[in-house]
Structure formats: structure tokens, C-alpha cells
Amino acid sequence: ALVYAFRDRRAKKRDFRQLWIARLSAAADDNGISYSRLISALEKNQVALNRKVLSEIAIADPAGFKSIVDQFRSSAPAQ
């Protein structure tokens, strides 16, 4: 049982990261930018928001997420 508990604590982290990325990808697509371009622009500008926080913003405050996307859209890499 301890082996399964150890393994599943790691799996839970992977599962949540996948969930956050799926949510961000859908929200980014709704705002006309791809997930990878959004993350690249945020990292380029050294924004300290992680995927969990961005996902919560996208769900709870779509207008706020749109303003974040619009603010960093110009620094996103070209397609």
C-alpha cells in the first residue's frame, strides 16, 4: 500500500498539471492565441504566474484573463 501511495502522490501532480494546461489551452484559444505562444510570452516578460493560478483566473474571471492575454499578445512569438 505504501508503494501505491508514493506513486499516486506523484501521479496526482501530473494529473493536475495536465488539467491546468487543458484549461489554459481552451481559454487561450478563445482569446485567439495558442497555449504555447501565451506561455512563451509570459516567460519572456518574466511574469510569475504559474499554470495553476492562470487556470483559476481563466475560469473565475474570463475578462481578467483576456486582459492578461491582450497585455502580452504583442510579445508573443510569431506563428
mmJSON file of the N, C-alpha and C atoms, coordinates in Angstrom:
{"data_MODEL":{"atom_site":{
"group_PDB":["ATOM","ATOM","ATOM","ATOM","ATOM","ATOM","ATOM","ATOM","ATOM","ATOM","ATOM","ATOM","ATOM","ATOM","ATOM","ATOM","ATOM","ATOM","ATOM","ATOM","ATOM","ATOM","ATOM","ATOM","ATOM","ATOM","ATOM","ATOM","ATOM","ATOM","ATOM","ATOM","ATOM","ATOM","ATOM","ATOM","ATOM","ATOM","ATOM","ATOM","ATOM","ATOM","ATOM","ATOM","ATOM","ATOM","ATOM","ATOM","ATOM","ATOM","ATOM","ATOM","ATOM","ATOM","ATOM","ATOM","ATOM","ATOM","ATOM","ATOM","ATOM","ATOM","ATOM","ATOM","ATOM","ATOM","ATOM","ATOM","ATOM","ATOM","ATOM","ATOM","ATOM","ATOM","ATOM","ATOM","ATOM","ATOM","ATOM","ATOM","ATOM","ATOM","ATOM","ATOM","ATOM","ATOM","ATOM","ATOM","ATOM","ATOM","ATOM","ATOM","ATOM","ATOM","ATOM","ATOM","ATOM","ATOM","ATOM","ATOM","ATOM","ATOM","ATOM","ATOM","ATOM","ATOM","ATOM","ATOM","ATOM","ATOM","ATOM","ATOM","ATOM","ATOM","ATOM","ATOM","ATOM","ATOM","ATOM","ATOM","ATOM","ATOM","ATOM","ATOM","ATOM","ATOM","ATOM","ATOM","ATOM","ATOM","ATOM","ATOM","ATOM","ATOM","ATOM","ATOM","ATOM","ATOM","ATOM","ATOM","ATOM","ATOM","ATOM","ATOM","ATOM","ATOM","ATOM","ATOM","ATOM","ATOM","ATOM","ATOM","ATOM","ATOM","ATOM","ATOM","ATOM","ATOM","ATOM","ATOM","ATOM","ATOM","ATOM","ATOM","ATOM","ATOM","ATOM","ATOM","ATOM","ATOM","ATOM","ATOM","ATOM","ATOM","ATOM","ATOM","ATOM","ATOM","ATOM","ATOM","ATOM","ATOM","ATOM","ATOM","ATOM","ATOM","ATOM","ATOM","ATOM","ATOM","ATOM","ATOM","ATOM","ATOM","ATOM","ATOM","ATOM","ATOM","ATOM","ATOM","ATOM","ATOM","ATOM","ATOM","ATOM","ATOM","ATOM","ATOM","ATOM","ATOM","ATOM","ATOM","ATOM","ATOM","ATOM","ATOM","ATOM","ATOM","ATOM","ATOM","ATOM","ATOM","ATOM","ATOM","ATOM","ATOM","ATOM","ATOM","ATOM","ATOM","ATOM","ATOM","ATOM","ATOM","ATOM","ATOM","ATOM"],
"id":[1,2,3,4,5,6,7,8,9,10,11,12,13,14,15,16,17,18,19,20,21,22,23,24,25,26,27,28,29,30,31,32,33,34,35,36,37,38,39,40,41,42,43,44,45,46,47,48,49,50,51,52,53,54,55,56,57,58,59,60,61,62,63,64,65,66,67,68,69,70,71,72,73,74,75,76,77,78,79,80,81,82,83,84,85,86,87,88,89,90,91,92,93,94,95,96,97,98,99,100,101,102,103,104,105,106,107,108,109,110,111,112,113,114,115,116,117,118,119,120,121,122,123,124,125,126,127,128,129,130,131,132,133,134,135,136,137,138,139,140,141,142,143,144,145,146,147,148,149,150,151,152,153,154,155,156,157,158,159,160,161,162,163,164,165,166,167,168,169,170,171,172,173,174,175,176,177,178,179,180,181,182,183,184,185,186,187,188,189,190,191,192,193,194,195,196,197,198,199,200,201,202,203,204,205,206,207,208,209,210,211,212,213,214,215,216,217,218,219,220,221,222,223,224,225,226,227,228,229,230,231,232,233,234,235,236,237],
"type_symbol":["N","C","C","N","C","C","N","C","C","N","C","C","N","C","C","N","C","C","N","C","C","N","C","C","N","C","C","N","C","C","N","C","C","N","C","C","N","C","C","N","C","C","N","C","C","N","C","C","N","C","C","N","C","C","N","C","C","N","C","C","N","C","C","N","C","C","N","C","C","N","C","C","N","C","C","N","C","C","N","C","C","N","C","C","N","C","C","N","C","C","N","C","C","N","C","C","N","C","C","N","C","C","N","C","C","N","C","C","N","C","C","N","C","C","N","C","C","N","C","C","N","C","C","N","C","C","N","C","C","N","C","C","N","C","C","N","C","C","N","C","C","N","C","C","N","C","C","N","C","C","N","C","C","N","C","C","N","C","C","N","C","C","N","C","C","N","C","C","N","C","C","N","C","C","N","C","C","N","C","C","N","C","C","N","C","C","N","C","C","N","C","C","N","C","C","N","C","C","N","C","C","N","C","C","N","C","C","N","C","C","N","C","C","N","C","C","N","C","C","N","C","C","N","C","C","N","C","C","N","C","C","N","C","C","N","C","C"],
"label_atom_id":["N","CA","C","N","CA","C","N","CA","C","N","CA","C","N","CA","C","N","CA","C","N","CA","C","N","CA","C","N","CA","C","N","CA","C","N","CA","C","N","CA","C","N","CA","C","N","CA","C","N","CA","C","N","CA","C","N","CA","C","N","CA","C","N","CA","C","N","CA","C","N","CA","C","N","CA","C","N","CA","C","N","CA","C","N","CA","C","N","CA","C","N","CA","C","N","CA","C","N","CA","C","N","CA","C","N","CA","C","N","CA","C","N","CA","C","N","CA","C","N","CA","C","N","CA","C","N","CA","C","N","CA","C","N","CA","C","N","CA","C","N","CA","C","N","CA","C","N","CA","C","N","CA","C","N","CA","C","N","CA","C","N","CA","C","N","CA","C","N","CA","C","N","CA","C","N","CA","C","N","CA","C","N","CA","C","N","CA","C","N","CA","C","N","CA","C","N","CA","C","N","CA","C","N","CA","C","N","CA","C","N","CA","C","N","CA","C","N","CA","C","N","CA","C","N","CA","C","N","CA","C","N","CA","C","N","CA","C","N","CA","C","N","CA","C","N","CA","C","N","CA","C","N","CA","C","N","CA","C","N","CA","C","N","CA","C","N","CA","C","N","CA","C","N","CA","C"],
"label_alt_id":[null,null,null,null,null,null,null,null,null,null,null,null,null,null,null,null,null,null,null,null,null,null,null,null,null,null,null,null,null,null,null,null,null,null,null,null,null,null,null,null,null,null,null,null,null,null,null,null,null,null,null,null,null,null,null,null,null,null,null,null,null,null,null,null,null,null,null,null,null,null,null,null,null,null,null,null,null,null,null,null,null,null,null,null,null,null,null,null,null,null,null,null,null,null,null,null,null,null,null,null,null,null,null,null,null,null,null,null,null,null,null,null,null,null,null,null,null,null,null,null,null,null,null,null,null,null,null,null,null,null,null,null,null,null,null,null,null,null,null,null,null,null,null,null,null,null,null,null,null,null,null,null,null,null,null,null,null,null,null,null,null,null,null,null,null,null,null,null,null,null,null,null,null,null,null,null,null,null,null,null,null,null,null,null,null,null,null,null,null,null,null,null,null,null,null,null,null,null,null,null,null,null,null,null,null,null,null,null,null,null,null,null,null,null,null,null,null,null,null,null,null,null,null,null,null,null,null,null,null,null,null,null,null,null,null,null,null],
"label_comp_id":["ALA","ALA","ALA","LEU","LEU","LEU","VAL","VAL","VAL","TYR","TYR","TYR","ALA","ALA","ALA","PHE","PHE","PHE","ARG","ARG","ARG","ASP","ASP","ASP","ARG","ARG","ARG","ARG","ARG","ARG","ALA","ALA","ALA","LYS","LYS","LYS","LYS","LYS","LYS","ARG","ARG","ARG","ASP","ASP","ASP","PHE","PHE","PHE","ARG","ARG","ARG","GLN","GLN","GLN","LEU","LEU","LEU","TRP","TRP","TRP","ILE","ILE","ILE","ALA","ALA","ALA","ARG","ARG","ARG","LEU","LEU","LEU","SER","SER","SER","ALA","ALA","ALA","ALA","ALA","ALA","ALA","ALA","ALA","ASP","ASP","ASP","ASP","ASP","ASP","ASN","ASN","ASN","GLY","GLY","GLY","ILE","ILE","ILE","SER","SER","SER","TYR","TYR","TYR","SER","SER","SER","ARG","ARG","ARG","LEU","LEU","LEU","ILE","ILE","ILE","SER","SER","SER","ALA","ALA","ALA","LEU","LEU","LEU","GLU","GLU","GLU","LYS","LYS","LYS","ASN","ASN","ASN","GLN","GLN","GLN","VAL","VAL","VAL","ALA","ALA","ALA","LEU","LEU","LEU","ASN","ASN","ASN","ARG","ARG","ARG","LYS","LYS","LYS","VAL","VAL","VAL","LEU","LEU","LEU","SER","SER","SER","GLU","GLU","GLU","ILE","ILE","ILE","ALA","ALA","ALA","ILE","ILE","ILE","ALA","ALA","ALA","ASP","ASP","ASP","PRO","PRO","PRO","ALA","ALA","ALA","GLY","GLY","GLY","PHE","PHE","PHE","LYS","LYS","LYS","SER","SER","SER","ILE","ILE","ILE","VAL","VAL","VAL","ASP","ASP","ASP","GLN","GLN","GLN","PHE","PHE","PHE","ARG","ARG","ARG","SER","SER","SER","SER","SER","SER","ALA","ALA","ALA","PRO","PRO","PRO","ALA","ALA","ALA","GLN","GLN","GLN"],
"label_asym_id":["A","A","A","A","A","A","A","A","A","A","A","A","A","A","A","A","A","A","A","A","A","A","A","A","A","A","A","A","A","A","A","A","A","A","A","A","A","A","A","A","A","A","A","A","A","A","A","A","A","A","A","A","A","A","A","A","A","A","A","A","A","A","A","A","A","A","A","A","A","A","A","A","A","A","A","A","A","A","A","A","A","A","A","A","A","A","A","A","A","A","A","A","A","A","A","A","A","A","A","A","A","A","A","A","A","A","A","A","A","A","A","A","A","A","A","A","A","A","A","A","A","A","A","A","A","A","A","A","A","A","A","A","A","A","A","A","A","A","A","A","A","A","A","A","A","A","A","A","A","A","A","A","A","A","A","A","A","A","A","A","A","A","A","A","A","A","A","A","A","A","A","A","A","A","A","A","A","A","A","A","A","A","A","A","A","A","A","A","A","A","A","A","A","A","A","A","A","A","A","A","A","A","A","A","A","A","A","A","A","A","A","A","A","A","A","A","A","A","A","A","A","A","A","A","A","A","A","A","A","A","A","A","A","A","A","A","A"],
"label_entity_id":["1","1","1","1","1","1","1","1","1","1","1","1","1","1","1","1","1","1","1","1","1","1","1","1","1","1","1","1","1","1","1","1","1","1","1","1","1","1","1","1","1","1","1","1","1","1","1","1","1","1","1","1","1","1","1","1","1","1","1","1","1","1","1","1","1","1","1","1","1","1","1","1","1","1","1","1","1","1","1","1","1","1","1","1","1","1","1","1","1","1","1","1","1","1","1","1","1","1","1","1","1","1","1","1","1","1","1","1","1","1","1","1","1","1","1","1","1","1","1","1","1","1","1","1","1","1","1","1","1","1","1","1","1","1","1","1","1","1","1","1","1","1","1","1","1","1","1","1","1","1","1","1","1","1","1","1","1","1","1","1","1","1","1","1","1","1","1","1","1","1","1","1","1","1","1","1","1","1","1","1","1","1","1","1","1","1","1","1","1","1","1","1","1","1","1","1","1","1","1","1","1","1","1","1","1","1","1","1","1","1","1","1","1","1","1","1","1","1","1","1","1","1","1","1","1","1","1","1","1","1","1","1","1","1","1","1","1"],
"label_seq_id":[1,1,1,2,2,2,3,3,3,4,4,4,5,5,5,6,6,6,7,7,7,8,8,8,9,9,9,10,10,10,11,11,11,12,12,12,13,13,13,14,14,14,15,15,15,16,16,16,17,17,17,18,18,18,19,19,19,20,20,20,21,21,21,22,22,22,23,23,23,24,24,24,25,25,25,26,26,26,27,27,27,28,28,28,29,29,29,30,30,30,31,31,31,32,32,32,33,33,33,34,34,34,35,35,35,36,36,36,37,37,37,38,38,38,39,39,39,40,40,40,41,41,41,42,42,42,43,43,43,44,44,44,45,45,45,46,46,46,47,47,47,48,48,48,49,49,49,50,50,50,51,51,51,52,52,52,53,53,53,54,54,54,55,55,55,56,56,56,57,57,57,58,58,58,59,59,59,60,60,60,61,61,61,62,62,62,63,63,63,64,64,64,65,65,65,66,66,66,67,67,67,68,68,68,69,69,69,70,70,70,71,71,71,72,72,72,73,73,73,74,74,74,75,75,75,76,76,76,77,77,77,78,78,78,79,79,79],
"pdbx_PDB_ins_code":[null,null,null,null,null,null,null,null,null,null,null,null,null,null,null,null,null,null,null,null,null,null,null,null,null,null,null,null,null,null,null,null,null,null,null,null,null,null,null,null,null,null,null,null,null,null,null,null,null,null,null,null,null,null,null,null,null,null,null,null,null,null,null,null,null,null,null,null,null,null,null,null,null,null,null,null,null,null,null,null,null,null,null,null,null,null,null,null,null,null,null,null,null,null,null,null,null,null,null,null,null,null,null,null,null,null,null,null,null,null,null,null,null,null,null,null,null,null,null,null,null,null,null,null,null,null,null,null,null,null,null,null,null,null,null,null,null,null,null,null,null,null,null,null,null,null,null,null,null,null,null,null,null,null,null,null,null,null,null,null,null,null,null,null,null,null,null,null,null,null,null,null,null,null,null,null,null,null,null,null,null,null,null,null,null,null,null,null,null,null,null,null,null,null,null,null,null,null,null,null,null,null,null,null,null,null,null,null,null,null,null,null,null,null,null,null,null,null,null,null,null,null,null,null,null,null,null,null,null,null,null,null,null,null,null,null,null],
"Cartn_x":[0.831,0.0,0.873,2.02,2.877,3.455,3.713,4.245,3.208,1.959,0.898,0.692,0.764,0.596,1.708,2.93,4.067,3.889,3.544,3.384,2.247,1.138,-0.029,0.097,0.927,1.19,1.893,2.778,3.45,2.482,1.65,0.699,-0.316,-0.694,-1.656,-1.115,0.159,0.786,0.736,1.025,0.964,-0.45,-1.419,-2.813,-3.295,-2.953,-3.383,-2.699,-1.428,-0.742,-1.398,-1.761,-2.462,-3.796,-4.52,-5.797,-5.62,-4.627,-4.386,-4.006,-3.189,-2.769,-3.959,-4.833,-6.023,-6.932,-7.119,-7.951,-7.345,-6.044,-5.371,-5.399,-5.237,-5.268,-6.633,-7.692,-9.045,-9.295,-8.884,-9.09,-8.254,-7.037,-6.18,-6.752,-7.252,-7.868,-9.078,-9.854,-10.998,-10.569,-9.336,-8.825,-7.894,-7.852,-7.128,-5.624,-5.135,-3.7,-3.526,-2.44,-2.215,-1.622,-1.756,-1.224,0.283,0.983,2.445,2.918,2.235,2.609,2.338,1.239,0.913,1.966,2.308,3.296,4.654,5.007,6.28,6.33,5.24,5.194,5.277,4.618,4.664,6.07,6.729,8.087,9.063,8.863,9.739,9.674,8.483,8.299,8.453,8.895,9.172,7.97,6.801,5.58,5.586,5.331,5.458,4.133,3.251,2.006,2.207,1.92,2.086,0.802,0.832,-0.294,-1.53,-1.346,-2.485,-3.221,-2.499,-3.107,-3.751,-3.069,-3.639,-4.918,-4.943,-6.129,-7.304,-7.031,-8.093,-8.598,-7.706,-8.116,-8.98,-8.586,-9.339,-10.757,-10.925,-12.242,-13.07,-12.477,-13.225,-13.432,-12.478,-12.538,-12.085,-12.971,-12.567,-12.142,-12.762,-12.372,-10.957,-10.624,-9.278,-8.245,-8.593,-7.687,-7.494,-8.571,-8.474,-7.539,-7.597,-6.704,-5.251,-5.005,-3.643,-3.157,-4.001,-3.632,-3.355,-4.237,-4.064,-2.794,-2.455,-1.262,0.012,0.054,1.277,1.206,0.121,-0.023,1.071,1.434,2.429,3.816,4.119,5.444,5.453,4.314,4.257,5.016,5.688,6.414,5.442,5.892,5.066,4.847,3.738,3.442,4.207],
"Cartn_y":[-1.202,0.0,1.262,1.192,2.376,2.71,1.677,1.897,2.62,2.199,2.845,4.282,4.505,5.867,6.768,6.288,7.065,7.366,6.348,6.501,7.471,7.339,8.149,9.597,9.863,11.272,11.953,11.246,11.806,11.913,10.913,10.904,12.035,12.345,13.423,14.758,14.992,16.23,16.301,15.183,15.142,15.379,14.761,14.891,16.33,17.005,18.389,19.299,19.07,19.892,19.724,18.494,18.255,18.992,18.993,19.682,21.18,21.762,23.206,23.573,22.756,23.035,22.939,21.963,21.829,23.043,23.498,24.681,25.923,26.087,27.251,27.219,26.06,25.938,26.339,25.889,26.242,27.737,28.301,29.732,30.575,30.141,30.876,30.831,29.664,29.549,30.469,30.604,31.516,32.964,33.268,34.631,34.812,33.834,33.979,33.82,33.048,32.796,31.341,30.736,29.35,29.308,28.149,27.963,28.182,27.607,27.695,29.132,29.89,31.295,32.118,31.82,32.539,32.283,31.035,30.689,31.28,31.235,31.804,33.306,34.003,35.453,35.773,34.98,35.218,34.979,33.924,33.639,34.701,35.174,36.203,37.494,37.806,39.014,38.766,37.582,37.203,37.405,36.975,37.027,35.823,36.049,34.998,34.283,34.205,33.463,32.053,31.074,29.695,29.195,27.983,27.445,27.283,26.956,26.796,28.12,29.176,30.485,30.988,30.835,31.259,30.497,29.211,28.405,28.902,29.207,29.718,31.069,31.926,33.227,33.024,32.108,31.86,31.383,30.606,30.088,31.125,31.739,32.639,34.022,34.489,35.855,35.887,35.492,35.466,36.834,37.898,39.242,39.578,39.184,39.402,38.601,37.371,36.541,37.155,37.679,38.329,39.537,40.296,41.448,41.011,39.893,39.354,38.944,38.256,37.815,39.025,40.01,41.195,41.958,41.997,42.717,42.091,40.773,40.087,39.544,39.797,39.295,39.852,41.106,41.723,41.111,40.573,39.987,38.485,37.935,36.502,36.24,35.117,34.815,34.655,35.009,34.91,33.451,33.187,31.81,31.399],
"Cartn_z":[0.0,0.0,0.0,0.672,0.722,-0.649,-1.444,-2.791,-3.642,-3.556,-4.32,-3.858,-2.571,-2.046,-2.564,-2.547,-3.052,-4.531,-5.298,-6.739,-7.073,-6.38,-6.709,-6.252,-5.274,-4.938,-6.102,-6.785,-7.949,-9.131,-9.301,-10.415,-10.274,-9.039,-8.803,-9.306,-9.101,-9.576,-11.1,-11.766,-13.228,-13.726,-13.056,-13.473,-13.372,-12.29,-12.133,-13.141,-13.41,-14.41,-15.781,-16.145,-17.404,-17.437,-16.322,-16.24,-16.438,-15.761,-15.882,-17.314,-17.947,-19.313,-20.261,-20.07,-20.917,-20.759,-19.523,-19.278,-19.909,-19.752,-20.323,-21.846,-22.408,-23.857,-24.4,-23.75,-24.189,-24.028,-22.906,-22.667,-23.62,-23.896,-24.827,-26.235,-26.649,-27.972,-28.094,-27.03,-27.045,-27.234,-26.84,-26.958,-28.159,-29.035,-30.282,-30.204,-29.256,-29.133,-28.715,-29.106,-28.713,-27.304,-26.685,-25.332,-25.308,-26.269,-26.269,-26.469,-27.339,-27.553,-26.296,-25.602,-24.366,-23.296,-23.07,-22.045,-22.408,-23.683,-24.125,-23.858,-24.152,-23.922,-22.436,-21.606,-20.16,-19.613,-20.085,-19.629,-20.122,-21.34,-21.907,-21.085,-20.572,-19.776,-18.279,-17.913,-16.529,-15.618,-16.095,-15.298,-14.369,-13.096,-12.09,-11.81,-12.795,-12.628,-13.156,-12.309,-12.761,-13.424,-13.92,-14.665,-13.79,-12.529,-11.619,-11.452,-11.198,-10.981,-12.268,-13.391,-14.668,-14.979,-14.665,-14.893,-14.046,-12.795,-11.917,-12.394,-12.864,-13.399,-14.634,-15.51,-16.734,-16.442,-15.381,-15.032,-14.277,-13.261,-12.378,-12.971,-13.779,-14.295,-15.751,-16.669,-18.078,-18.611,-18.127,-18.582,-18.111,-16.904,-16.389,-17.163,-17.522,-18.312,-19.694,-20.267,-21.572,-21.509,-20.416,-20.296,-20.17,-19.491,-19.398,-20.786,-21.523,-22.875,-23.76,-23.712,-24.557,-24.206,-22.93,-22.486,-23.04,-23.147,-23.564,-24.985,-25.695,-27.062,-27.979,-27.806,-28.694,-28.531,-27.354,-27.145,-27.41,-27.83,-28.151,-29.445,-29.553,-30.785,-31.952,-33.131,-34.333,-34.697,-35.366,-35.746,-36.951],
"occupancy":[1.0,1.0,1.0,1.0,1.0,1.0,1.0,1.0,1.0,1.0,1.0,1.0,1.0,1.0,1.0,1.0,1.0,1.0,1.0,1.0,1.0,1.0,1.0,1.0,1.0,1.0,1.0,1.0,1.0,1.0,1.0,1.0,1.0,1.0,1.0,1.0,1.0,1.0,1.0,1.0,1.0,1.0,1.0,1.0,1.0,1.0,1.0,1.0,1.0,1.0,1.0,1.0,1.0,1.0,1.0,1.0,1.0,1.0,1.0,1.0,1.0,1.0,1.0,1.0,1.0,1.0,1.0,1.0,1.0,1.0,1.0,1.0,1.0,1.0,1.0,1.0,1.0,1.0,1.0,1.0,1.0,1.0,1.0,1.0,1.0,1.0,1.0,1.0,1.0,1.0,1.0,1.0,1.0,1.0,1.0,1.0,1.0,1.0,1.0,1.0,1.0,1.0,1.0,1.0,1.0,1.0,1.0,1.0,1.0,1.0,1.0,1.0,1.0,1.0,1.0,1.0,1.0,1.0,1.0,1.0,1.0,1.0,1.0,1.0,1.0,1.0,1.0,1.0,1.0,1.0,1.0,1.0,1.0,1.0,1.0,1.0,1.0,1.0,1.0,1.0,1.0,1.0,1.0,1.0,1.0,1.0,1.0,1.0,1.0,1.0,1.0,1.0,1.0,1.0,1.0,1.0,1.0,1.0,1.0,1.0,1.0,1.0,1.0,1.0,1.0,1.0,1.0,1.0,1.0,1.0,1.0,1.0,1.0,1.0,1.0,1.0,1.0,1.0,1.0,1.0,1.0,1.0,1.0,1.0,1.0,1.0,1.0,1.0,1.0,1.0,1.0,1.0,1.0,1.0,1.0,1.0,1.0,1.0,1.0,1.0,1.0,1.0,1.0,1.0,1.0,1.0,1.0,1.0,1.0,1.0,1.0,1.0,1.0,1.0,1.0,1.0,1.0,1.0,1.0,1.0,1.0,1.0,1.0,1.0,1.0,1.0,1.0,1.0,1.0,1.0,1.0,1.0,1.0,1.0,1.0,1.0,1.0],
"B_iso_or_equiv":[0.0,0.0,0.0,0.0,0.0,0.0,0.0,0.0,0.0,0.0,0.0,0.0,0.0,0.0,0.0,0.0,0.0,0.0,0.0,0.0,0.0,0.0,0.0,0.0,0.0,0.0,0.0,0.0,0.0,0.0,0.0,0.0,0.0,0.0,0.0,0.0,0.0,0.0,0.0,0.0,0.0,0.0,0.0,0.0,0.0,0.0,0.0,0.0,0.0,0.0,0.0,0.0,0.0,0.0,0.0,0.0,0.0,0.0,0.0,0.0,0.0,0.0,0.0,0.0,0.0,0.0,0.0,0.0,0.0,0.0,0.0,0.0,0.0,0.0,0.0,0.0,0.0,0.0,0.0,0.0,0.0,0.0,0.0,0.0,0.0,0.0,0.0,0.0,0.0,0.0,0.0,0.0,0.0,0.0,0.0,0.0,0.0,0.0,0.0,0.0,0.0,0.0,0.0,0.0,0.0,0.0,0.0,0.0,0.0,0.0,0.0,0.0,0.0,0.0,0.0,0.0,0.0,0.0,0.0,0.0,0.0,0.0,0.0,0.0,0.0,0.0,0.0,0.0,0.0,0.0,0.0,0.0,0.0,0.0,0.0,0.0,0.0,0.0,0.0,0.0,0.0,0.0,0.0,0.0,0.0,0.0,0.0,0.0,0.0,0.0,0.0,0.0,0.0,0.0,0.0,0.0,0.0,0.0,0.0,0.0,0.0,0.0,0.0,0.0,0.0,0.0,0.0,0.0,0.0,0.0,0.0,0.0,0.0,0.0,0.0,0.0,0.0,0.0,0.0,0.0,0.0,0.0,0.0,0.0,0.0,0.0,0.0,0.0,0.0,0.0,0.0,0.0,0.0,0.0,0.0,0.0,0.0,0.0,0.0,0.0,0.0,0.0,0.0,0.0,0.0,0.0,0.0,0.0,0.0,0.0,0.0,0.0,0.0,0.0,0.0,0.0,0.0,0.0,0.0,0.0,0.0,0.0,0.0,0.0,0.0,0.0,0.0,0.0,0.0,0.0,0.0,0.0,0.0,0.0,0.0,0.0,0.0],
"pdbx_formal_charge":[null,null,null,null,null,null,null,null,null,null,null,null,null,null,null,null,null,null,null,null,null,null,null,null,null,null,null,null,null,null,null,null,null,null,null,null,null,null,null,null,null,null,null,null,null,null,null,null,null,null,null,null,null,null,null,null,null,null,null,null,null,null,null,null,null,null,null,null,null,null,null,null,null,null,null,null,null,null,null,null,null,null,null,null,null,null,null,null,null,null,null,null,null,null,null,null,null,null,null,null,null,null,null,null,null,null,null,null,null,null,null,null,null,null,null,null,null,null,null,null,null,null,null,null,null,null,null,null,null,null,null,null,null,null,null,null,null,null,null,null,null,null,null,null,null,null,null,null,null,null,null,null,null,null,null,null,null,null,null,null,null,null,null,null,null,null,null,null,null,null,null,null,null,null,null,null,null,null,null,null,null,null,null,null,null,null,null,null,null,null,null,null,null,null,null,null,null,null,null,null,null,null,null,null,null,null,null,null,null,null,null,null,null,null,null,null,null,null,null,null,null,null,null,null,null,null,null,null,null,null,null,null,null,null,null,null,null],
"auth_seq_id":[1,1,1,2,2,2,3,3,3,4,4,4,5,5,5,6,6,6,7,7,7,8,8,8,9,9,9,10,10,10,11,11,11,12,12,12,13,13,13,14,14,14,15,15,15,16,16,16,17,17,17,18,18,18,19,19,19,20,20,20,21,21,21,22,22,22,23,23,23,24,24,24,25,25,25,26,26,26,27,27,27,28,28,28,29,29,29,30,30,30,31,31,31,32,32,32,33,33,33,34,34,34,35,35,35,36,36,36,37,37,37,38,38,38,39,39,39,40,40,40,41,41,41,42,42,42,43,43,43,44,44,44,45,45,45,46,46,46,47,47,47,48,48,48,49,49,49,50,50,50,51,51,51,52,52,52,53,53,53,54,54,54,55,55,55,56,56,56,57,57,57,58,58,58,59,59,59,60,60,60,61,61,61,62,62,62,63,63,63,64,64,64,65,65,65,66,66,66,67,67,67,68,68,68,69,69,69,70,70,70,71,71,71,72,72,72,73,73,73,74,74,74,75,75,75,76,76,76,77,77,77,78,78,78,79,79,79],
"auth_comp_id":["ALA","ALA","ALA","LEU","LEU","LEU","VAL","VAL","VAL","TYR","TYR","TYR","ALA","ALA","ALA","PHE","PHE","PHE","ARG","ARG","ARG","ASP","ASP","ASP","ARG","ARG","ARG","ARG","ARG","ARG","ALA","ALA","ALA","LYS","LYS","LYS","LYS","LYS","LYS","ARG","ARG","ARG","ASP","ASP","ASP","PHE","PHE","PHE","ARG","ARG","ARG","GLN","GLN","GLN","LEU","LEU","LEU","TRP","TRP","TRP","ILE","ILE","ILE","ALA","ALA","ALA","ARG","ARG","ARG","LEU","LEU","LEU","SER","SER","SER","ALA","ALA","ALA","ALA","ALA","ALA","ALA","ALA","ALA","ASP","ASP","ASP","ASP","ASP","ASP","ASN","ASN","ASN","GLY","GLY","GLY","ILE","ILE","ILE","SER","SER","SER","TYR","TYR","TYR","SER","SER","SER","ARG","ARG","ARG","LEU","LEU","LEU","ILE","ILE","ILE","SER","SER","SER","ALA","ALA","ALA","LEU","LEU","LEU","GLU","GLU","GLU","LYS","LYS","LYS","ASN","ASN","ASN","GLN","GLN","GLN","VAL","VAL","VAL","ALA","ALA","ALA","LEU","LEU","LEU","ASN","ASN","ASN","ARG","ARG","ARG","LYS","LYS","LYS","VAL","VAL","VAL","LEU","LEU","LEU","SER","SER","SER","GLU","GLU","GLU","ILE","ILE","ILE","ALA","ALA","ALA","ILE","ILE","ILE","ALA","ALA","ALA","ASP","ASP","ASP","PRO","PRO","PRO","ALA","ALA","ALA","GLY","GLY","GLY","PHE","PHE","PHE","LYS","LYS","LYS","SER","SER","SER","ILE","ILE","ILE","VAL","VAL","VAL","ASP","ASP","ASP","GLN","GLN","GLN","PHE","PHE","PHE","ARG","ARG","ARG","SER","SER","SER","SER","SER","SER","ALA","ALA","ALA","PRO","PRO","PRO","ALA","ALA","ALA","GLN","GLN","GLN"],
"auth_asym_id":["A","A","A","A","A","A","A","A","A","A","A","A","A","A","A","A","A","A","A","A","A","A","A","A","A","A","A","A","A","A","A","A","A","A","A","A","A","A","A","A","A","A","A","A","A","A","A","A","A","A","A","A","A","A","A","A","A","A","A","A","A","A","A","A","A","A","A","A","A","A","A","A","A","A","A","A","A","A","A","A","A","A","A","A","A","A","A","A","A","A","A","A","A","A","A","A","A","A","A","A","A","A","A","A","A","A","A","A","A","A","A","A","A","A","A","A","A","A","A","A","A","A","A","A","A","A","A","A","A","A","A","A","A","A","A","A","A","A","A","A","A","A","A","A","A","A","A","A","A","A","A","A","A","A","A","A","A","A","A","A","A","A","A","A","A","A","A","A","A","A","A","A","A","A","A","A","A","A","A","A","A","A","A","A","A","A","A","A","A","A","A","A","A","A","A","A","A","A","A","A","A","A","A","A","A","A","A","A","A","A","A","A","A","A","A","A","A","A","A","A","A","A","A","A","A","A","A","A","A","A","A","A","A","A","A","A","A"],
"auth_atom_id":["N","CA","C","N","CA","C","N","CA","C","N","CA","C","N","CA","C","N","CA","C","N","CA","C","N","CA","C","N","CA","C","N","CA","C","N","CA","C","N","CA","C","N","CA","C","N","CA","C","N","CA","C","N","CA","C","N","CA","C","N","CA","C","N","CA","C","N","CA","C","N","CA","C","N","CA","C","N","CA","C","N","CA","C","N","CA","C","N","CA","C","N","CA","C","N","CA","C","N","CA","C","N","CA","C","N","CA","C","N","CA","C","N","CA","C","N","CA","C","N","CA","C","N","CA","C","N","CA","C","N","CA","C","N","CA","C","N","CA","C","N","CA","C","N","CA","C","N","CA","C","N","CA","C","N","CA","C","N","CA","C","N","CA","C","N","CA","C","N","CA","C","N","CA","C","N","CA","C","N","CA","C","N","CA","C","N","CA","C","N","CA","C","N","CA","C","N","CA","C","N","CA","C","N","CA","C","N","CA","C","N","CA","C","N","CA","C","N","CA","C","N","CA","C","N","CA","C","N","CA","C","N","CA","C","N","CA","C","N","CA","C","N","CA","C","N","CA","C","N","CA","C","N","CA","C","N","CA","C","N","CA","C","N","CA","C","N","CA","C","N","CA","C","N","CA","C"],
"pdbx_PDB_model_num":[1,1,1,1,1,1,1,1,1,1,1,1,1,1,1,1,1,1,1,1,1,1,1,1,1,1,1,1,1,1,1,1,1,1,1,1,1,1,1,1,1,1,1,1,1,1,1,1,1,1,1,1,1,1,1,1,1,1,1,1,1,1,1,1,1,1,1,1,1,1,1,1,1,1,1,1,1,1,1,1,1,1,1,1,1,1,1,1,1,1,1,1,1,1,1,1,1,1,1,1,1,1,1,1,1,1,1,1,1,1,1,1,1,1,1,1,1,1,1,1,1,1,1,1,1,1,1,1,1,1,1,1,1,1,1,1,1,1,1,1,1,1,1,1,1,1,1,1,1,1,1,1,1,1,1,1,1,1,1,1,1,1,1,1,1,1,1,1,1,1,1,1,1,1,1,1,1,1,1,1,1,1,1,1,1,1,1,1,1,1,1,1,1,1,1,1,1,1,1,1,1,1,1,1,1,1,1,1,1,1,1,1,1,1,1,1,1,1,1,1,1,1,1,1,1,1,1,1,1,1,1,1,1,1,1,1,1]
}}}
